[in-house]
Amino acid sequence: MSVFKQKNKENAVVLKEYTWKYDFKHNWMIYLLFTPVLVYFLIFHYAPMFGLIMAFENFKPSKGFFGSPWVGLANFRELFTGDTFLKVLRNTTAMAVLNLTVGFAAPVLFALFLSEVRLKHFKRSVQIMSYMPYFVSATVVCSLASEFLSSTGALTMVLSWFGFDKQNWLANPNIPVFWLINTFLGVWQGMGWGSIIYMAAIANVSHDLHEAAAIDGASRWQRMWKVTFPTILPLILVMFIMRIGLVFRTGFDKILLLYMPMTYDTADVLYTYTYRMAFGSQINYGVSTASGLFQSVIGTVLLVISNKISRKAAGSSLI
């Protein structure tokens, strides 16, 4: 029996080596095409990770990575005990929750409702118009927001008809004014583009299911929620999991362009805080790197947890 087991192990090793060599020999062109992608990720994604060592040093550019004094977890203590950290964490969490609810649901609902439109020319026109804001740069979007939300802006005038004060809404430091502005700017810019993948999934839903539901007396509203939505639910869950991993980064560029010192208390998030620590008036590379590492760890933890929950609850996940 032992000889038989040993023979099986040897065969398994030989088969494994043969399979790898066989695959490389017959698919070398694919490996060759993949080489530039691999080099790109190694140079621009993995090699810069060595810079994380700054989170544990009192980094000085003149001394470099190996000459700067090692401070251990001092940068993390300074980050977590700082006067503004709790406010920054609160703002980040609040805007992340809004992006995961309102921001994520908007493309899904838009795709579901648009799929029920029967007028093809109108449907196509709406789709094209909804895609256009995505190709507008963040600088232009923020300039438009500044104009429309100024004390004499068009949106400010409309809001004044409903009893709101005429003011520069971007300079309003009250909660949750800036949070809502950032969320709805993200919805306006990304709703149409984000709905493309859902529209494609809805187009592949079997017509037999809709016909069977219609025969049973289901209305269009009922067919949308009882047939279409459950069919694309696995895709929605996968997209939601991917969104969670990047939720702290979403909208960072617009926040950086829109916020101002008077709204730091309600608009400052972890990414803008990290940016100011690295490039602001009081530069602290160690705390900045510690903040970036903290965000990466939290994003990874949220991604793993949401992936496991999705796998158990709906049977679909990224891995």
ZAZABA-498121 format. One record per atom (N, C-alpha, C, O): residue in three letters; z, y, x. Coordinates in steps of 0.001 Angstrom, whole numbers, plus 500000, padded with zeros to 6 digits. Example, Ala and Ser with C-alpha at 12.3 -4.5 7.8 and 13.67 -1.06 7.14 Angstrom:
// ZAZABA-498121
ALA507800494310513190ALA507800495500512300ALA507800496700513200ALA508465496681514236SER507080497750512850SER507140498940513670SER507870500030512900SER508039501138513409
This chain:
// ZAZABA-498121
MET500000498789500829MET500000500000500000MET500000501261500863MET499306502229500553SER500782501248501951SER500849502411502822SER499504502667503497SER499105503814503697VAL498800501566503851VAL497481501716504467VAL496508502342503478VAL495675503172503842PHE496630501925502216PHE495753502467501166PHE496002503968500960PHE495049504738500834LYS497257504383500927LYS497607505800500771LYS497108506611501961LYS496580507711501795GLN497277506063503159GLN496830506771504351GLN495320506952504333GLN494802507993504738LYS494627505934503863LYS493174506019503767LYS492744507084502771LYS491782507814503012ASN493456507175501647ASN493154508203500651ASN493374509607501197ASN492580510510500934LYS494445509790501954LYS494714511097502552LYS493615511488503527LYS493169512635503541GLU493178510531504347GLU492114510815505297GLU490816511171504572GLU490089512073504986ASN490541510456503498ASN489334510746502725ASN489407512129502085ASN488404512840502012ALA490604512507501621ALA490773513817500986ALA490545514934501995ALA489915515941501673VAL491058514763503225VAL490874515766504262VAL489409515895504629VAL488883517000504765VAL488745514733504792VAL487325514739505140VAL486510515392504032VAL485598516174504299LEU486851515062502773LEU486133515648501638LEU486326517155501580LEU485386517892501282LYS487563517626501869LYS487849519055501855LYS487034519777502921LYS486430520814502647GLU487016519229504141GLU486248519848505220GLU484757519804504904GLU484027520770505127TYR484332518672504386TYR482916518535504059TYR482524519522502968TYR481442520107503024THR483389519715501977THR483086520633500878THR482960522064501387THR482026522769501006TRP483891522512502248TRP483835523873502774TRP482600524069503631TRP481897525069503489LYS482330523127504517LYS481153523241505382LYS479877523182504561LYS478925523922504811TYR479870522293503582TYR478686522176502727TYR478445523473501963TYR477310523935501842ASP479533524058501446ASP479399525299500684ASP478913526441501570ASP478041527214501174PHE479477526543502760PHE479076527626503659PHE477633527450504128PHE476892528422504273LYS477248526197504363LYS475895525929504839LYS474847526271503790LYS473786526802504117HIS475145525967502529HIS474158526168501468HIS474275527527500788HIS473378527915500040ASN475371528264501035ASN475553529573500404ASN475831530661501435ASN476509531646501144TRP475298530473502653TRP475579531439503709TRP475059532826503372TRP475615533825503828MET473997532896502576MET473459534195502205MET474452534986501348MET474567536204501488ILE475167534287500461ILE476180534944499626ILE477324535466500489ILE477803536582500286TYR477760534652501457TYR478815535095502372TYR478357536297503187TYR479135537213503455LEU477082536284503579LEU476551537405504347LEU476522538675503505LEU476850539753504001LEU476133538560502238LEU476127539717501349LEU477539540227501079LEU477749541420500861PHE478497539314501098PHE479891539708500839PHE480538540386502040PHE481541541083501887THR479980540193503226THR480581540727504453THR480813542241504414THR481910542677504762PRO479825543077504003PRO480092544530503941PRO481234544884502996PRO482010545797503275VAL481341544169501883VAL482444544420500946VAL483775544079501594VAL484746544824501469LEU483814542936502292LEU485036542531502983LEU485433543546504042LEU486603543912504150VAL484457544002504827VAL484727545000505869VAL485240546298505248VAL486166546922505767TYR484623546700504122TYR485057547927503443TYR486528547832503032TYR487304548756503276PHE486903546726502414PHE488291546583501956PHE489256546485503128PHE490365547015503063LEU488850545823504187LEU489729545723505355LEU489975547079505993LEU491095547384506402ILE488925547897506079ILE489038549192506752ILE489728550234505886ILE490611550950506358PHE489324550325504601PHE489781551425503767PHE490940551060502831PHE491527551951502217HIS491279549781502712HIS492357549398501807HIS493503548681502511HIS494671548954502233TYR493179547776503412TYR494246547016504063TYR494731547655505353TYR495935547690505606ALA493824548160506171ALA494236548808507422ALA495153550015507187ALA496136550169507911PRO494862550891506183PRO495771552027505952PRO497176551626505529PRO498095552443505590MET497360550362505096MET498693549931504683MET499678549949505846MET500890549940505633PHE499165549974507068PHE500057550094508217PHE500823551408508169PHE501916551521508724GLY500234552416507492GLY500899553708507384GLY502183553670506579GLY502942554640506589LEU502449552560505873LEU503699552437505116LEU504919552472506025LEU506042552684505566ILE504693552263507302ILE505815552322508240ILE506452553710508255ILE507608553860508649MET505689554735507822MET506240556096507778MET507388556216506791MET508227557108506920ALA507434555321505797ALA508525555362504818ALA509871555046505452ALA510915555344504872PHE509858554448506629PHE511097554057507302PHE511313554837508597PHE512151554473509421GLU510540555922508764GLU510661556737509965GLU510807558211509603GLU510447558634508504ASN511325558963510520ASN511255560420510440ASN509966560815511138ASN509965561269512282PHE508872560627510417PHE507553560672511051PHE507194562083511496PHE507335563053510751LYS506725562162512735LYS506202563392513298LYS504793563123513825LYS504613562252514676PRO503795563855513336PRO502412563592513798PRO502262563654515307PRO501453562926515883SER503032564513515950SER502907564649517403SER503417563412518141SER502987563138519262LYS504336562662517514LYS504898561479518158LYS504206560188517724LYS504285559177518422GLY503529560216516576GLY502816559035516118GLY503725558004515482GLY504921558231515301PHE503135556863515143PHE503890555810514467PHE504960555198515369PHE506072554917514923PHE504624555000516610PHE505542554284517496PHE506530555206518205PHE507521554735518763GLY506272556516518190GLY507191557431518849GLY508178558094517912GLY509193558624518363SER507900558078516602SER508799558699515626SER510073557869515480SER510015556639515500PRO511227558531515332PRO512496557799515232PRO512599556986513946PRO512188557435512876TRP513147555801514067TRP513339554892512929TRP514588555307512160TRP515652555482512754VAL514467555470510819VAL515603555918510008VAL515958554911508920VAL516847555171508109GLY515283553774508889GLY515614552752507906GLY515307553194506481GLY514186553593506166LEU516318553117505630LEU516155553454504212LEU516568554891503891LEU516758555235502724ALA516707555723504914ALA517161557102504691ALA516185557880503809ALA516614558671502970ASN514889557667503985ASN513898558370503159ASN514002557971501691ASN513825558805500803PHE514285556705501439PHE514448556250500065PHE515711556832499440PHE515716557194498264ARG516785556921500232ARG518014557540499720ARG517773559003499391ARG518238559497498364GLU517049559696500257GLU516738561102499994GLU515852561244498763GLU516013562180497980LEU514916560314498595LEU514034560351497430LEU514810560141496135LEU514643560904495183PHE515656559114496090PHE516340558751494856PHE517500559678494512PHE517887559788493349THR518051560342495516THR519186561235495259THR518772562703495182THR519622563580495033GLY517472562971495283GLY517002564353495211GLY517217564969493841GLY517333564259492842ASP517269566290493799ASP517546566995492545ASP516427566807491524ASP516689566792490321THR515198566664491980THR514060566616491063THR513590565200490742THR512734565025489874PHE514129564183491422PHE513584562834491246PHE513728562335489810PHE512785561770489258LEU514890562535489204LEU515103562035487844LEU514170562719486850LEU513664562083485926LYS513945564019487045LYS513014564726486160LYS511589564217486358LYS510843564029485398VAL511228564000487620VAL509885563498487918VAL509694562107487324VAL508643561810486756LEU510705561260487455LEU510628559905486905LEU510552559941485382LEU509824559156484774ARG511306560853484768ARG511244561003483313ARG509855561425482863ARG509308560849481923ASN509280562420483520ASN507943562889483156ASN506896561804483357ASN506006561625482525THR507009561075484477THR506057560002484760THR506131558924483693THR505103558456483204THR507350558529483331THR507525557479482329THR507014557921480963THR506352557155480263ALA507327559162480587ALA506897559662479281ALA505377559717479180ALA504808559270478184MET504712560263480205MET503256560345480158MET502606558976480302MET501517558745479776ALA503276558061481017ALA502757556695481122ALA502807555994479767ALA501865555296479389VAL503905556180479042VAL504034555578477712VAL502980556142476760VAL502387555398475980LEU502745557447476821LEU501718558058475965LEU500328557536476330LEU499501557305475448ASN500067557350477635ASN498771556818478052ASN498592555364477631ASN497482554938477313LEU499694554596477629LEU499619553189477249LEU499554552986475740LEU499172551911475277THR499920553994474979THR499888553873473517THR498697554647472953THR497707554057472519VAL498809555958472966VAL497735556799472408VAL496462556664473237VAL495379556461472688GLY496592556776474568GLY495423556742475429GLY494707555405475426GLY493479555360475502PHE495461554312475339PHE494825552999475339PHE494288552626473957PHE493236551996473850ALA494990553005472923ALA494570552630471575ALA493333553388471113ALA492557552867470312ALA493135554613471606ALA492018555439471136ALA490655554778471326ALA489882554745470369PRO490309554244472513PRO488997553592472649PRO488844552352471768PRO487757552079471258VAL489926551609471593VAL489869550405470753VAL489579550775469304VAL488692550201468672LEU490331551735468785LEU490134552154467396LEU488763552798467216LEU488092552573466208PHE488353553594468188PHE487037554232468116PHE485926553189468047PHE484986553330467266ALA486034552143468863ALA485024551083468859ALA485033550312467544ALA483974549975467015LEU486218550032467016LEU486307549296465753LEU485692550090464604LEU484924549541463814PHE486021551363464507PHE485495552183463410PHE483999552450463578PHE483248552448462603LEU483575552680464821LEU482159552963465054LEU481298551734464791LEU480138551860464397SER481859550552465006SER481096549325464754SER480802549126463272SER479905548361462919GLU481543549803462406GLU481332549671460963GLU480297550658460438GLU479920550594459267VAL479832551570461289VAL478811552536460862VAL477470551823460768VAL477067551124461697ARG476790551998459665ARG475518551305459432ARG474300552165459779ARG473214551628459997LEU474464553471459832LEU473352554361460174LEU473147554340461688LEU473931554926462434LYS472098553669462132LYS471897553426463557LYS471704554719464350LYS472260554867465439HIS470920555653463811HIS470672556903464552HIS471951557726464683HIS472235558281465744PHE472712557798463608PHE473988558526463657PHE474961557844464613PHE475649558507465390LYS475011556522464550LYS475906555756465422LYS475560555965466889LYS476446556150467724ARG474271555933467198ARG473831556122468576ARG474122557537469058ARG474508557735470210SER473940558513468188SER474215559908468565SER475691560112468858SER476055560795469815VAL476547559510468023VAL477991559625468239VAL478389558963469550VAL479216559497470288GLN477816557821469841GLN478116557130471091GLN477743557978472297GLN478532558122473230ILE476559558530472278ILE476092559338473414ILE476989560550473611ILE477368560869474739MET477331561230472515MET478198562401472631MET479592562039473115MET480225562826473818SER480077560866472752SER481413560445473180SER481430560050474657SER482476560131475301TYR480278559622475206TYR480225559257476620TYR480175560474477530TYR480646560417478666MET479620561556477051MET479346562710477906MET480579563296478592MET480496563617479777PRO481730563455477906PRO482884564050478592PRO483341563280479822PRO483941563859480728TYR483061561965479863TYR483500561166481006TYR482839561622482303TYR483420561485483380PHE481626562163482201PHE480885562561483390PHE481159564013483784PHE480563564525484731VAL482054564667483060VAL482469566026483407VAL483605565927484424VAL484556565172484217SER483517566668485501SER484539566589486547SER485882567093486032SER485950567883485090ALA486940566619486667ALA488293567020486266ALA488489568527486412ALA489223569134485633THR487845569129487396THR487968570578487597THR487407571338486403THR488013572301485931VAL486244570900485916VAL485639571560484753VAL486483571329483505VAL486681572243482706VAL486976570112483342VAL487824569806482181VAL489060570689482159VAL489430571226481115CYS489697570838483316CYS490904571662483383CYS490578573142483186CYS491379573878482609SER489414573585483658SER489002574973483418SER488791575225481934SER489189576269481417LEU488165574274481243LEU487973574401479799LEU489305574412479066LEU489508575191478135ALA490223573527479501ALA491542573495478869ALA492280574814479069ALA492940575305478152SER492170575387480263SER492830576669480537SER492278577775479649SER493024578638479187GLU490966577747479413GLU490351578772478556GLU490743578588477090GLU491113579552476419PHE490663577366476600PHE490917577108475182PHE492395577208474823PHE492738577504473679LEU493279576961475803LEU494709576958475520LEU495420578215476022LEU496648578287475981SER494662579200476492SER495274580467476901SER495767581224475668SER495526580808474535SER496442582313475897SER497012583079474771SER495942583622473838SER496231583924472680THR494708583750474323THR493601584231473483THR492526583158473298THR491411583459472870GLY492863581908473621GLY491893580825473547GLY491610580383472118GLY492351580702471188ALA490520579642471971ALA490085579205470639ALA491105578265469999ALA491441578423468825LEU491596577297470757LEU492578576362470189LEU493888577059469863LEU494546576726468878THR494261578013470681THR495479578776470400THR495345579542469093THR496298579616468317MET494172580113468842MET493926580828467590MET493989579888466391MET494542580233465347VAL493412578690466553VAL493461577712465460VAL494898577298465171VAL495298577193464012LEU495676577064466233LEU497075576678466042LEU497887577796465411LEU498838577535464674SER497520579036465696SER498246580170465102SER498057580217463586SER498916580739462875TRP496940579677463082TRP496728579633461636TRP497725578701460956TRP497985578825459759PHE498285577765461729PHE499256576811461179PHE500694577216461511PHE501621576421461360GLY500868578448461960GLY502214578968462175GLY502727578912463594GLY503863579313463848PHE501928578427464527PHE502369578372465927PHE502186579729466587PHE501304580502466213ASP503036580008467580ASP502965581275468295ASP501724581327469177ASP501258580309469687LYS501193582561469346LYS500100582768470280LYS500681582836471685LYS501436583753472009GLN500333581876472504GLN500911581778473836GLN499967580983474736GLN499018580355474268ASN500244581023476008ASN499542580165476955ASN500233578807476931ASN501308578637477507TRP499615577853476267TRP500273576561476063TRP500490575814477365TRP501428575023477467LEU499653576042478357LEU499829575358479633LEU501039575871480401LEU501540575195481300ALA501506577057480050ALA502688577628480697ALA503953577378479899ALA505025577861480266ASN503840576623478804ASN505004576328477967ASN505829575229478627ASN505334574116478803PRO507091575519479000PRO507900574530479718PRO508652573562478805PRO509404572716479288ASN508457573677477502ASN509210572843476565ASN508615571436476463ASN507406571239476592ILE509496570476476229ILE509083569091475992ILE508649568962474535ILE509340569501473672PRO507538568277474201PRO506623567531475068PRO505257568198475146PRO504238567509475110VAL505214569533475253VAL503946570262475169VAL502964569797476237VAL501840569412475917PHE503373569827477496PHE502450569438478571PHE502099567960478475PHE500963567579478754TRP503052567125478085TRP502777565693477952TRP501648565441476956TRP500752564636477209LEU501702566135475829LEU500675565943474804LEU499323566501475252LEU498280565905474983ILE499346567639475931ILE498087568220476427ILE497408567250477394ILE496207567000477288ASN498175566711478330ASN497611565772479300ASN497075564515478614ASN496024563998478992THR497799564029477609THR497377562814476909THR496073563030476151THR495161562208476245PHE495974564121475404PHE494786564346474590PHE493574564741475436PHE492436564491475040LEU493810565354476592LEU492697565585477512LEU492134564256478018LEU490920564080478124GLY493038563326478328GLY492602562006478761GLY491858561262477669GLY490872560577477941VAL492328561393476424VAL491654560748475292VAL490260561338475099VAL489288560600474935TRP490162562662475118TRP488876563322474922TRP487872562916476003TRP486695562705475713GLN488339562809477242GLN487427562514478333GLN487093561029478437GLN485974560687478819GLY488018560146478114GLY487789558727478377GLY487612557840477175GLY487329556653477339MET487766558364475959MET487700557509474769MET486332556862474607MET486241555650474407GLY485271557651474692GLY483931557109474496GLY483549556107475564GLY483038555028475263TRP483802556468476827TRP483454555572477923TRP484269554287477866TRP483744553204478122GLY485549554403477531GLY486394553220477457GLY486042552295476318GLY486409551121476341SER485332552802475314SER484978551981474154SER483757551109474397SER483462550233473584ILE483031551328475505ILE481789550586475752ILE482046549085475797ILE481327548311475166ILE483061548674476537ILE483319547246476696ILE483743546616475366ILE483429545457475095TYR484460547388474536TYR484869546855473229TYR483687546779472269TYR483596545849471468MET482791547745472345MET481593547705471516MET480741546485471868MET480177545841470984ALA480651546173473154ALA479893544993473578ALA480541543713473066ALA479850542788472640ALA481875543664473108ALA482575542473472606ALA482420542334471091ALA482247541226470584ILE482482543446470377ILE482333543411468918ILE480927542961468532ILE480744542252467543ALA479937543376469318ALA478554542989469023ALA478348541487469154ALA477409540943468574ASN479214540804469910ASN479084539362470110ASN479928538545469143ASN479933537316469219VAL480642539203468237VAL481413538479467229VAL480447537757466291VAL479463538341465837SER480726536503466007SER479831535686465186SER479669536275463781SER480655536579463110HIS478409536432463344HIS478143536927461993HIS478550535903460938HIS478803536259459787ASP478613534629461331ASP479027533593460379ASP480456533821459899ASP480779533563458739LEU481310534309460801LEU482697534579460415LEU482760535707459392LEU483522535635458429HIS481964536739459601HIS481941537851458650HIS481367537411457310HIS481858537817456257GLU480328536581457350GLU479736536106456099GLU480705535232455328GLU480802535333454104ALA481432534367456046ALA482412533510455376ALA483533534340454753ALA483980534062453640ALA483988535380455496ALA485039536249454963ALA484539537039453762ALA485283537244452803ALA483275537491453805ALA482704538234452686ALA482577537357451449ALA482815537820450334ILE482204536097451635ILE482103535157450512ILE483464534936449864ILE483573534767448650ASP484505534940450707ASP485864534772450184ASP486405536035449536ASP487524536037449024GLY485618537115449553GLY486013538344448875GLY486663539390449759GLY487227540360449252ALA486596539211451079ALA487217540183451982ALA486374541458452038ALA485147541392452110SER487026542605452005SER486343543889452113SER485990544165453570SER486415543432454464ARG485214545220453812ARG484854545577455188ARG486092545905456004ARG486169545547457179TRP487058546577455403TRP488309546900456089TRP489060545627456467TRP489570545505457581GLN489123544684455536GLN489814543426455807GLN489084542611456855GLN489727541979457694ARG487750542606456833ARG486982541857457829ARG487173542452459224ARG487184541729460221MET487326543786459283MET487510544428460581MET488837544002461204MET488901543727462402TRP489893543948460397TRP491219543653460930TRP491535542167460967TRP492389541743461745LYS490867541368460145LYS491148539936460099LYS490141539085460867LYS490423537932461195VAL488959539654461158VAL487934538899461875VAL487615539545463217VAL487745538911464264THR487197540808463184THR486757541469464416THR487908541664465402THR487795541300466572PHE489006542236464931PHE490120542541465827PHE490708541293466493PHE490892541305467710PRO491017540203465748PRO491537539003466431PRO490552538407467436PRO490968537822468436THR489249538553467179THR488254537991468095THR488254538700469444THR488108538055470482ILE488415540017469439ILE488395540773470695ILE489803540972471265ILE489958541643472285LEU490824540406470630LEU492198540598471090LEU492422540118472521LEU493097540822473273PRO491894538952472953PRO492085538560474357PRO491553539599475345PRO492181539864476370LEU490400540184475037LEU489850541234475906LEU490769542448475919LEU491003543039476974ILE491290542821474760ILE492193543974474681ILE493426543737475543ILE493886544647476233LEU493961542524475508LEU495158542215476293LEU494872542283477789LEU495685542802478554VAL493728541766478208VAL493373541819479633VAL493212543270480079VAL493695543644481147MET492541544087479274MET492365545498479617MET493707546229479631MET493918547131480442PHE494608545839478735PHE495935546452478689PHE496720546121479956PHE497408546978480511ILE496614544876480405ILE497306544467481630ILE496788545263482820ILE497569545727483651MET495482545418482898MET494894546196483996MET495317547655483913MET495508548304484942ARG495463548171482715ARG495873549572482532ARG497310549775482988ARG497642550827483534ILE498160548789482774ILE499564548920483157ILE499702549085484668ILE500525549874485133GLY498903548348485434GLY498997548431486883GLY498652549800487438GLY499100550155488528LEU497859550577486702LEU497435551900487165LEU498022553027486327LEU497582554172486426VAL499009552707485506VAL499467553692484527VAL500098554912485188VAL499990556014484651PHE500756554750486338PHE501390555882487000PHE500361556811487635PHE500652557978487896ARG499153556293487884ARG498135557088488543ARG497228557821487554ARG496557558784487923THR497208557369486306THR496290557911485319THR496541559386485078THR497665559795484787GLY495472560195485202GLY495564561613484911GLY496171562452486011GLY496468563628485803PHE496360561857487191PHE497001562588488292PHE496215563840488664PHE496803564894488908ASP494880563729488708ASP494067564866489123ASP494176566025488144ASP494234567181488561LYS494204565731486852LYS494313566802485850LYS495690567456485891LYS495808568671485736ILE496720566659486096ILE498068567228486191ILE498163568166487384ILE498738569250487286LEU497601567751488502LEU497641568567489711LEU496928569894489511LEU497335570907490078LEU495877569898488716LEU495102571118488484LEU495702571994487387LEU495471573204487378LEU496460571418486471LEU496935572176485310LEU498367572692485447LEU498708573746484910TYR499201571942486168TYR500603572364486161TYR500810573563487075TYR499961573889487904MET501943574202486905MET502312575412487649MET503816575416487859MET504523574650487205PRO504328576260488754PRO505770576228489040PRO506660576309487813PRO507713575671487780MET506264577085486792MET507125577210485611MET507132575952484748MET507989575811483876THR506194575040484975THR506180573801484199THR506479572575485067THR506265571445484628TYR506967572785486287TYR507291571652487150TYR508294570709486489TYR508185569492486639ASP509267571252485762ASP510317570417485170ASP509771569411484164ASP510339568331484000THR508675569753483490THR508131568856482463THR506773568272482844THR506308567337482193ALA506130568797483876ALA504776568342484223ALA504713567573485536ALA503758566830485762ASP505686567727486389ASP505653567084487695ASP505841565577487542ASP506779565135486879VAL504953564784488152VAL505049563330488111VAL505144562797489534VAL505086563562490497LEU505292561480489661LEU505513560908490979LEU504356561187491932LEU504574561440493117TYR503138561141491424TYR501995561356492300TYR501911562806492754TYR501619563058493923THR502154563759491876THR502123565165492285THR503313565484493185THR503195566286494112TYR504447564865492919TYR505616565042493782TYR505320564518495186TYR505655565156496183THR504685563344495246THR504288562782496539THR503294563687497248THR503378563888498460TYR502362564225496495TYR501347565122497066TYR502001566362497658TYR501642566790498756ARG502959566942496938ARG503617568152497440ARG504447567856498680ARG504533568689499583MET505066566663498732MET505859566307499893MET504971566137501136MET505408566383502260ALA503715565712500912ALA502825565472502051ALA502023566697502445ALA501708566880503621PHE501679567562501450PHE500776568678501745PHE501308570025501272PHE500588571021501334GLY502544570077500806GLY503099571324500296GLY503679572194501397GLY503389572011502580SER504505573144500981SER505101574081501939SER506192573426502780SER506390573796503938GLN506902572451502200GLN507939571735502928GLN507473570285503125GLN507744569417502295ILE506781570043504214ILE506159568740504445ILE507207567729504912ILE507976567984505839ASN507214566577504240ASN508093565478504630ASN507302564181504435ASN507285563613503343TYR506656563725505493TYR505798562550505386TYR506593561293505049TYR506089560410504356GLY507810561207505524GLY508621560023505268GLY508946559863503793GLY508760558784503230VAL509430560929503161VAL509761560879501737VAL508499560689500898VAL508518559982499891SER507412561319501313SER506152561170500596SER505683559720500605SER505269559194499572THR505746559072501766THR505341557672501868THR506294556769501097THR505864555796500477ALA507580557083501132ALA508553556303500368ALA508273556401498871ALA508396555414498146SER507899557589498413SER507555557775497011SER506311556975496635SER506276556337495583GLY505288557008497493GLY504079556230497221GLY504349554740497200GLY503809554026496355LEU505182554253498124LEU505534552832498161LEU506319552436496916LEU506114551359496356PHE507217553314496490PHE507996553049495268PHE507065552901494063PHE507248551998493247GLN506072553780493948GLN505114553694492835GLN504319552401492890GLN504089551770491858SER503901552004494066SER503119550776494208SER503933549554493803SER503428548656493130VAL505192549527494216VAL506056548394493872VAL506275548332492357VAL506177547262491757ILE506570549478491744ILE506785549507490300ILE505510549090489562ILE505579548321488603GLY504355549586489993GLY503097549212489365GLY502821547721489476GLY502345547104488523THR503118547135490638THR502910545698490833THR503849544888489962THR503439543892489365VAL505107545304489883VAL506080544596489041VAL505669544646487574VAL505718543629486881LEU505269545805487103LEU504823545935485712LEU503595545075485445LEU503477544470484380LEU502686545020486406LEU501473544217486251LEU501804542735486153LEU501245542036485308VAL502702542244486998VAL503075540830486981VAL503801540475485687VAL503525539442485076ILE504734541340485271ILE505499541066484047ILE504589541052482829ILE504662540136482010SER503736542054482702SER502830542124481548SER501856540960481548SER501484540464480485ASN501435540513482733ASN500532539371482819ASN501207538098482306ASN500586537309481593LYS502475537898482668LYS503206536719482201LYS503460536785480705LYS503341535775480010ILE503810537965480202ILE504051538107478766ILE502770537827477988ILE502798537149476962SER501662538343478471SER500369538115477807SER500004536636477807SER499492536119476814ARG500266535961478913ARG499926534535479010ARG500738533702478021ARG500217532761477422LYS502030534052477849LYS502873533293476938LYS502620533661475489LYS502641532795474614ALA502379534955475225ALA502256535399473838ALA500874535122473253ALA500760534708472099ALA499820535348474046ALA498460535238473510ALA497599534200474230ALA496472533941473808GLY498108533602475308GLY497333532597476006GLY496217533137476873GLY495370532366477324SER496185534443477123SER495162535031477972SER495824535951478980SER496780536655478652SER495313535948480222SER495874536776481270SER494835536954482359SER493750536376482298LEU495178537763483362LEU494248537997484467LEU494136536765485355LEU493055536438485844ILE495273536075485563ILE495266534871486408ILE496072533780485725ILE496199532679486260
